Amino acid sequence: MYFSYVMNVQIDDGSGNLRAVFFRNQAKVFMGKEEEDILKFRDDPTLFEPMKEELLGNFVKLIGRVNKNTMFDRLEFVTQMVITNPDPKKELENV
């Protein structure tokens, strides 16, 4: 059987926050988990609680696009690439 999943996260860059959407592969990279581990959350959502604590405050680089969600009248960032633990010095050099 094949499952797909999506993860919604509030991201904050210090100037504001935005809802980000991580589809299957991006969610796997963002959480640093394999699919088998992620599917365990489906059967027992309480297993996700420690994952939230682990992700809180992490620095990530997200590449994607901002869309207007007309149903909820809000902007949301749809991730296309997730880079965990980016080097801030290198990122500032690229600005």
GUMAR-75531 format. One record per atom (N, C-alpha, C): x, y, z. Coordinates in steps of 0.2 Angstrom, whole numbers, always signed. Example, Ala and Ser with C-alpha at 12.3 -4.5 7.8 and 13.67 -1.06 7.14 Angstrom:
<rs>
<r <+66 -28 +39>>
<r <+62 -22 +39>>
<r <+66 -16 +39>>
<r <+64 -11 +35>>
<r <+68 -5 +36>>
<r <+64 +0 +39>>
</rs>
This chain:
<rs>
<r <+4 -6 +0>>
<r <+0 +0 +0>>
<r <+4 +6 +0>>
<r <+2 +11 -3>>
<r <+6 +17 -4>>
<r <+3 +23 +0>>
<r <+7 +27 +4>>
<r <+4 +32 +7>>
<r <+8 +39 +5>>
<r <+4 +44 +6>>
<r <+7 +51 +5>>
<r <+6 +55 +11>>
<r <+10 +60 +12>>
<r <+8 +64 +18>>
<r <+11 +71 +17>>
<r <+8 +75 +21>>
<r <+10 +83 +20>>
<r <+11 +85 +28>>
<r <+15 +90 +28>>
<r <+17 +93 +35>>
<r <+16 +100 +35>>
<r <+12 +103 +39>>
<r <+12 +110 +40>>
<r <+15 +113 +46>>
<r <+19 +118 +45>>
<r <+24 +121 +50>>
<r <+24 +128 +50>>
<r <+24 +131 +56>>
<r <+25 +139 +56>>
<r <+32 +140 +56>>
<r <+34 +144 +51>>
<r <+42 +146 +51>>
<r <+42 +153 +53>>
<r <+48 +155 +56>>
<r <+49 +162 +58>>
<r <+56 +164 +57>>
<r <+57 +169 +53>>
<r <+64 +172 +52>>
<r <+66 +178 +56>>
<r <+62 +179 +62>>
<r <+64 +184 +66>>
<r <+60 +191 +64>>
<r <+58 +191 +58>>
<r <+54 +197 +56>>
<r <+46 +196 +55>>
<r <+45 +189 +56>>
<r <+38 +187 +55>>
<r <+37 +180 +54>>
<r <+31 +177 +54>>
<r <+31 +170 +53>>
<r <+26 +169 +47>>
<r <+26 +163 +44>>
<r <+22 +161 +38>>
<r <+21 +153 +39>>
<r <+16 +151 +36>>
<r <+14 +144 +36>>
<r <+18 +141 +30>>
<r <+21 +135 +32>>
<r <+25 +132 +27>>
<r <+22 +125 +26>>
<r <+22 +123 +20>>
<r <+19 +116 +18>>
<r <+25 +112 +15>>
<r <+26 +106 +18>>
<r <+31 +101 +16>>
<r <+27 +95 +14>>
<r <+28 +93 +8>>
<r <+25 +87 +5>>
<r <+30 +81 +6>>
<r <+29 +76 +4>>
<r <+32 +69 +6>>
<r <+40 +70 +7>>
<r <+43 +71 +1>>
<r <+51 +71 +1>>
<r <+53 +76 +6>>
<r <+50 +82 +5>>
<r <+53 +88 +9>>
<r <+52 +87 +17>>
<r <+46 +84 +18>>
<r <+44 +82 +25>>
<r <+50 +77 +28>>
<r <+52 +72 +24>>
<r <+57 +67 +26>>
<r <+63 +71 +27>>
<r <+65 +75 +23>>
<r <+72 +79 +24>>
<r <+71 +83 +30>>
<r <+66 +87 +31>>
<r <+65 +92 +36>>
<r <+65 +88 +43>>
<r <+62 +82 +44>>
<r <+62 +79 +50>>
<r <+68 +74 +51>>
<r <+71 +73 +45>>
<r <+77 +68 +46>>
<r <+75 +61 +48>>
<r <+69 +59 +45>>
<r <+66 +53 +46>>
<r <+65 +49 +40>>
<r <+65 +42 +40>>
<r <+63 +38 +35>>
<r <+56 +37 +35>>
<r <+53 +35 +29>>
<r <+46 +34 +28>>
<r <+43 +30 +33>>
<r <+46 +24 +35>>
<r <+43 +19 +40>>
<r <+42 +23 +46>>
<r <+47 +27 +48>>
<r <+46 +31 +55>>
<r <+41 +36 +54>>
<r <+40 +39 +49>>
<r <+35 +44 +48>>
<r <+28 +41 +48>>
<r <+27 +35 +45>>
<r <+21 +32 +45>>
<r <+18 +30 +52>>
<r <+23 +29 +57>>
<r <+21 +27 +63>>
<r <+17 +33 +67>>
<r <+18 +39 +65>>
<r <+14 +44 +67>>
<r <+7 +44 +65>>
<r <+6 +41 +60>>
<r <-1 +40 +57>>
<r <-5 +35 +62>>
<r <-2 +30 +65>>
<r <-5 +25 +69>>
<r <-5 +28 +76>>
<r <+0 +32 +78>>
<r <+0 +34 +85>>
<r <+3 +42 +85>>
<r <-2 +46 +84>>
<r <+0 +53 +84>>
<r <+4 +56 +90>>
<r <+3 +53 +96>>
<r <+7 +55 +101>>
<r <+15 +54 +100>>
<r <+17 +50 +96>>
<r <+24 +49 +94>>
<r <+27 +55 +91>>
<r <+23 +59 +89>>
<r <+25 +65 +85>>
<r <+27 +71 +90>>
<r <+25 +70 +96>>
<r <+26 +76 +101>>
<r <+34 +77 +102>>
<r <+38 +72 +103>>
<r <+45 +73 +104>>
<r <+48 +76 +98>>
<r <+45 +74 +92>>
<r <+48 +77 +85>>
<r <+47 +84 +85>>
<r <+41 +87 +88>>
<r <+40 +94 +88>>
<r <+45 +97 +92>>
<r <+47 +95 +98>>
<r <+52 +98 +102>>
<r <+59 +98 +99>>
<r <+60 +92 +95>>
<r <+67 +92 +92>>
<r <+67 +97 +86>>
<r <+62 +98 +83>>
<r <+62 +103 +77>>
<r <+62 +110 +79>>
<r <+59 +112 +85>>
<r <+59 +119 +87>>
<r <+65 +122 +88>>
<r <+66 +128 +85>>
<r <+72 +132 +85>>
<r <+77 +130 +80>>
<r <+76 +125 +76>>
<r <+81 +123 +71>>
<r <+82 +128 +65>>
<r <+88 +129 +63>>
<r <+89 +133 +57>>
<r <+89 +129 +51>>
<r <+85 +131 +46>>
<r <+84 +127 +40>>
<r <+84 +132 +34>>
<r <+86 +130 +28>>
<r <+86 +134 +22>>
<r <+80 +131 +18>>
<r <+75 +135 +16>>
<r <+70 +132 +12>>
<r <+70 +136 +5>>
<r <+69 +132 +0>>
<r <+68 +135 -6>>
<r <+61 +133 -9>>
<r <+57 +137 -11>>
<r <+50 +136 -14>>
<r <+47 +142 -16>>
<r <+40 +142 -16>>
<r <+37 +148 -18>>
<r <+31 +149 -13>>
<r <+29 +156 -13>>
<r <+23 +158 -9>>
<r <+17 +158 -13>>
<r <+12 +155 -11>>
<r <+5 +155 -14>>
<r <+0 +158 -9>>
<r <-5 +161 -12>>
<r <-11 +163 -9>>
<r <-16 +158 -8>>
<r <-17 +156 -2>>
<r <-22 +151 -1>>
<r <-29 +154 +0>>
<r <-33 +154 -5>>
<r <-39 +158 -6>>
<r <-44 +155 -1>>
<r <-44 +149 +0>>
<r <-49 +146 +5>>
<r <-48 +149 +12>>
<r <-42 +150 +14>>
<r <-41 +152 +21>>
<r <-39 +159 +21>>
<r <-38 +162 +15>>
<r <-36 +169 +14>>
<r <-29 +171 +18>>
<r <-24 +167 +16>>
<r <-18 +168 +19>>
<r <-12 +166 +14>>
<r <-6 +168 +15>>
<r <-1 +166 +11>>
<r <+2 +160 +15>>
<r <+5 +156 +10>>
<r <+9 +150 +13>>
<r <+14 +148 +8>>
<r <+20 +146 +11>>
<r <+26 +144 +8>>
<r <+26 +137 +6>>
<r <+26 +135 +0>>
<r <+26 +128 -2>>
<r <+33 +126 -4>>
<r <+36 +122 +1>>
<r <+43 +120 +0>>
<r <+45 +115 -6>>
<r <+50 +117 -9>>
<r <+52 +112 -15>>
<r <+59 +109 -13>>
<r <+63 +112 -9>>
<r <+69 +110 -7>>
<r <+70 +112 +1>>
<r <+73 +107 +5>>
<r <+75 +108 +12>>
<r <+82 +107 +13>>
<r <+86 +112 +16>>
<r <+93 +111 +17>>
<r <+93 +112 +25>>
<r <+95 +106 +28>>
<r <+95 +106 +36>>
<r <+102 +109 +38>>
<r <+102 +112 +43>>
<r <+109 +115 +46>>
<r <+113 +118 +41>>
<r <+110 +124 +38>>
<r <+115 +128 +33>>
<r <+120 +132 +37>>
<r <+125 +133 +34>>
<r <+131 +137 +37>>
<r <+129 +144 +36>>
<r <+127 +148 +42>>
<r <+125 +155 +41>>
<r <+130 +159 +38>>
<r <+137 +158 +39>>
<r <+142 +162 +36>>
<r <+142 +162 +29>>
<r <+141 +155 +26>>
<r <+141 +154 +19>>
<r <+135 +157 +16>>
<r <+129 +157 +20>>
<r <+123 +160 +17>>
<r <+124 +167 +16>>
<r <+127 +170 +21>>
<r <+128 +178 +21>>
<r <+132 +180 +15>>
<r <+137 +176 +14>>
<r <+142 +177 +8>>
<r <+138 +177 +1>>
<r <+132 +173 +1>>
<r <+129 +172 -5>>
<r <+124 +178 -6>>
<r <+123 +183 -1>>
<r <+118 +188 -2>>
<r <+120 +193 -6>>
</rs>
